[in-house]
Every structure is written in structure tokens, then in C-alpha cells.
Amino acid sequence: MATTALTAANFEATVKDNGVVLVDFWADWCGPCKRFSPIYDDASERHGDVVFGKVDTEDARDLATALEIQSIPTIMGFKEGNLVFRQSGLLSGKQLDSLIEQIKDLDLEADAKA
């Protein structure tokens, strides 16, 4: 599965209408973002049941500002419309795969009852 470009127009619907969504906030001038991009793209091929979104913080400044993105790359993970993970900085392929599995395994109903 390929990545999906996210903007202010489609961000909310994408997050709410899909089970697991990862979002990579990046910019073309960002060296670490360029190093992370192939890792993120490779993971999108291995995890077809996850939506992999990308937000170009230069093109979607209002969205990045609204979500308080202060450094890039920043990864956000959503499950059933809920933000369950947020971290700035690079992740390795193994770390990203582990994160995806942890998000998939989250039981939001059980966590809400605890």
C-alpha cells in the first residue's frame, strides 16, 4: 500500500474513517525526514491494513500548527480515531514495525474501563 498525502481537507476524515492510521509530518528541506521516508514507505508495503499518511508541513502549515508540530519528523498514530502515539524523531524499521503492532493490539475499550 502506498502513502496518502494528507491536508487540512482530508486529515480528520482519514483518521476517523480508518482503524489504524499513521501520520508522518515532514518537509522537503529536512534531512532526517528524507532518511525516514524510505523506512516509512517500506512499512506501508508490509502493513496493508494500516493507512500511512504524510503531511508536508510546508504545504499544510495550518494543519501542522493546529496539531502543534514543533519538530520533524513527527509520527502520530491513531486507532479508531483516537490519538494513541506521538513522537518526534527518526524510527528504525524495526521500531516502526513494533509501534504498528502495538497500536493494532491496543484494546481501547479495555483501557477506557481501567
Buried (B, 14 or more C-beta within 10 A) or exposed (E): BEBBEBBBEEBEEBBEEBEBBBBBBBBEEBEBBEEBBEBBBEBBEEBEEBBBBBBBBEEBEEBBEEBEBEEBBBBBBBBBEEEBBBEEEBBEEEEBBEBBEEBBEBEEEEEEEE
